[in-house]
Amino acid sequence: MVTPASNRQTRLIMILIIFLGFVVGYFYYNSFTNSNIGIKSISEDSKDTLSQFKDLKFDFQVFNSPSLKTLKIFGEVPVVPDKTGKINPFTNF
């Protein structure tokens, strides 16, 4: 016959085993992770690297190419939404 004291003791042992499992898992996970992962701070030297983009020029002549001009629209524009799917996806067909 199971007494309330043994039931309580079994529940306490299960909670301790689960807690110890979380603690061991936490330390196991943290032992293999690299502590250098993350956002690196910006040094004073690297702040000036954005100045190299100051004179950046884009060549938009690619939009005037003949092969791009020959493309045609296929289908309806704008797309008209139609009836899709079932109201309840779990009902029979």
DRENSEMAR-875543 format. One record per residue (C-alpha): residue in three letters; y negated, x, z. Coordinates in steps of 0.25 Angstrom, whole numbers, plus 5000, padded with zeros to 4 digits. Layout:
# residues N
alaYXZ ...
This chain:
# residues 93
met500050005000 val498650054996 thr497750055008 pro496250055006 ala496050195012 ser497050255001 asn496350174990 arg494950224995 gln495550364996 thr496150354981 arg494750304976 leu494050424983 ile494950524977 met494750464963 ile493250474965 leu493350614970 ile494250654958 ile493250594948 phe492050654955 leu492750794955 gly493150774940 phe491650744937 val491250874945 val492250964938 gly491950904924 tyr490450924927 phe490651074930 tyr491651094919 tyr490651034909 asn489551124914 ser490351244914 phe490451244899 thr489051194895 asn488051294891 ser486851294900 asn485951344888 ile486051214880 gly484851134880 ile483351144875 lys482851284875 ser481451304879 ile480451344868 ser479951484870 glu478451524866 asp478951594854 ser479751474848 lys478551384850 asp477851454838 thr479051434829 leu478451294825 ser477251364819 gln478151414807 phe478151274802 lys476651264802 asp476651294787 leu477851214783 lys477751144770 phe478651034764 asp479051024749 phe479050874746 gln479250904731 val480750874733 phe480350724734 asn479750734719 ser481150794713 pro481650714702 ser483050694708 leu482450624720 lys481550534711 thr482850484704 leu483450424717 lys483550274717 ile483550174728 phe484950114729 gly485149984737 glu484149884743 val482849944749 pro482549914760 val483949884765 val484149744769 pro485049724782 asp486249634779 lys487249564789 thr488049674795 gly489349664804 lys489749554813 ile489049504825 asn490249534834 pro491049654829 phe492249624838 thr492549484832 asn493649474822 phe493449474807 
